[in-house]
Amino acid sequence: MGAEVVIEGLTKSFGKQTIWRDVTLTLPPGEVSAMLGPSGTGKSVFLKSMIGLLKPDRGRCVINGVDIVTCSEHKLYEIRKLFGVLFQDGALFGSMNLYDNVAFPLREHTKKSETEIRRIVLEKLEITGLAGADKKLPGEISGGMRKRAGLARALVLDPEIILVDEPDSGLDPVRTTYISQLFLDVNAQIDATFLIVSHNINLARTVPDNLGMLFRKELVMFGPREVLLTSDEPVVEQFLNGRKLGPIGMSEEKDSAQMAREQAEAAAGHGDVLNEDVRGVVPQMQVSPGVPERAGAKRRMDRVMRILHTLPPSAQEGIIESLTPEQQRYYNVRPNPGAFHHQRGPEDTQQLPPVSAPGPVPDQHQGQLPADQVARIPGADGRSPRHGQGGA
Ligand SMILES: Nc1ncnc2c1ncn2[C@@H]1O[C@H](COP(=O)(O)OP(=O)(O)OP(=O)(O)O)[C@@H](O)[C@H]1O
């Protein structure tokens, strides 16, 4: 299973410019999470801080018990081996063919024989749909193939955490869907923890298990996908609908005069052309036929059902409605618009760790759930139902 990443109070500035402050969230092991945010909000800086390429000013980023913000260079070097990183353009060496690009980390960081390296490289090229392209130079292949080659290279050291920076940049929507499918299929095969940084609304709505958003130097929210997809937080709603109307402007922040002007224009019929509200929980992309079920998705479902009572009512409804009837019976929940009924029976008590009684539902789920709720996933007992289409 992939590693858990626990981030607490992380803050990063360049000189006097604060990029983001007090970011607190947990990437659950083996789940796929995505971080959204308008351009320039510091998503790439966040990824670089997670692997220690940039040093945060304060806060913690704990992986396998090591805080990479304060650990020694030696420890950081060891922790970095857990990461596979897919940069926007694949970051391939232009003068090396794909085989040598993918083999590079193995030659640099391991003492494996060329025979063993060949086996691994060809396997990763196969997984990423590049079998037979090993002799090609990066300049001879499409942008989508370059990204897949970058992913193949990110996989060779058996990473526990995979970071992906804007996978859709330079790709058409169809190729973006293909690479997204590849992430889920790879996640199913190696159970690594994924964090994808993107502005792509379609990817955000259909691919990750968990979604977060950075805006105005803060983490607006982080939590199960259903929380952001049903949120009425203005910045989240505006972003997921790609609207002009809302707090996000041409530059990072809008002033109140511009907001008022745009609201008046919208009232006069000069608003966004595409103003259909796409709020709601759409089915999540599933793994390709023949690929094993995602262990991370199964663990996530147990985890989300344990914290269900802490989520906003609209997210609770979205989650329950996306369960199959079999799953609803298993978790002892039933769809009932406007109300939440989670009747925990003795059977549940044996399967799941004790949780506090349902209390007041917070307005926002800000990724600050107690770590024991977010992170401790119950072991598979072999009794869970299979995931249906769109399962939580
Ligand atoms: N090494 C650096 N030194 C100084 N400022 C930097 C450095 N790296 C990034 N920044 C600044 O940090 C801010 C956030 O940049 P970043 O690239 O992380 O944004 P982003 O959210 O990934 O944007 P985009 O979606 O457009 O890629 C920008 O203002 C950028 O100029």
The ligand as an SDF file (V2000), in Angstrom:
LIG
                    3D

 31 33  0  0  0  0  0  0  0  0999 V2000
   11.4050   29.5690   -7.1920 N   0  0  0  0  0  0  0  0  0  0  0  0
   10.5400   30.5900   -7.0770 C   0  0  0  0  0  0  0  0  0  0  0  0
   10.9530   31.7900   -6.6350 N   0  0  0  0  0  0  0  0  0  0  0  0
   10.0890   32.8100   -6.4790 C   0  0  0  0  0  0  0  0  0  0  0  0
    8.7610   32.7230   -6.7520 N   0  0  0  0  0  0  0  0  0  0  0  0
    8.2910   31.5600   -7.1960 C   0  0  0  0  0  0  0  0  0  0  0  0
    9.1510   30.4210   -7.3830 C   0  0  0  0  0  0  0  0  0  0  0  0
    8.3880   29.3720   -7.8190 N   0  0  0  0  0  0  0  0  0  0  0  0
    7.1320   29.8450   -7.9010 C   0  0  0  0  0  0  0  0  0  0  0  0
    7.0610   31.1360   -7.5330 N   0  0  0  0  0  0  0  0  0  0  0  0
    5.8420   31.9520   -7.4670 C   0  0  0  0  0  0  0  0  0  0  0  0
    4.8610   31.2360   -6.7220 O   0  0  0  0  0  0  0  0  0  0  0  0
    3.5560   31.5150   -7.2380 C   0  0  0  0  0  0  0  0  0  0  0  0
    2.8260   30.2090   -7.4540 C   0  0  0  0  0  0  0  0  0  0  0  0
    3.4120   29.5290   -8.5580 O   0  0  0  0  0  0  0  0  0  0  0  0
    2.9640   28.0690   -9.0120 P   0  0  0  0  0  0  0  0  0  0  0  0
    3.6990   27.7680  -10.2620 O   0  0  0  0  0  0  0  0  0  0  0  0
    3.1110   27.1140   -7.8900 O   0  0  0  0  0  0  0  0  0  0  0  0
    1.4100   28.2830   -9.2970 O   0  0  0  0  0  0  0  0  0  0  0  0
    0.3980   27.2480   -9.9160 P   0  0  0  0  0  0  0  0  0  0  0  0
   -0.8190   27.2730   -9.0440 O   0  0  0  0  0  0  0  0  0  0  0  0
    1.0510   25.9250  -10.1100 O   0  0  0  0  0  0  0  0  0  0  0  0
    0.0800   27.9500  -11.3020 O   0  0  0  0  0  0  0  0  0  0  0  0
   -0.3020   27.3110  -12.7280 P   0  0  0  0  0  0  0  0  0  0  0  0
   -1.6240   26.6410  -12.5150 O   0  0  0  0  0  0  0  0  0  0  0  0
   -0.4190   28.5000  -13.6250 O   0  0  0  0  0  0  0  0  0  0  0  0
    0.7960   26.3670  -13.0980 O   0  0  0  0  0  0  0  0  0  0  0  0
    3.7440   32.3440   -8.4910 C   0  0  0  0  0  0  0  0  0  0  0  0
    3.5170   33.6840   -8.1500 O   0  0  0  0  0  0  0  0  0  0  0  0
    5.2110   32.1370   -8.8480 C   0  0  0  0  0  0  0  0  0  0  0  0
    5.7470   33.2510   -9.4790 O   0  0  0  0  0  0  0  0  0  0  0  0
  1  2  1  0
  2  3  1  0
  2  7  2  0
  3  4  2  0
  4  5  1  0
  5  6  2  0
  6  7  1  0
  6 10  1  0
  7  8  1  0
  8  9  2  0
  9 10  1  0
 10 11  1  0
 11 12  1  0
 11 30  1  0
 12 13  1  0
 13 14  1  0
 13 28  1  0
 14 15  1  0
 15 16  1  0
 16 17  2  0
 16 18  1  0
 16 19  1  0
 19 20  1  0
 20 21  2  0
 20 22  1  0
 20 23  1  0
 23 24  1  0
 24 25  2  0
 24 26  1  0
 24 27  1  0
 28 29  1  0
 28 30  1  0
 30 31  1  0
M  END
$$$$
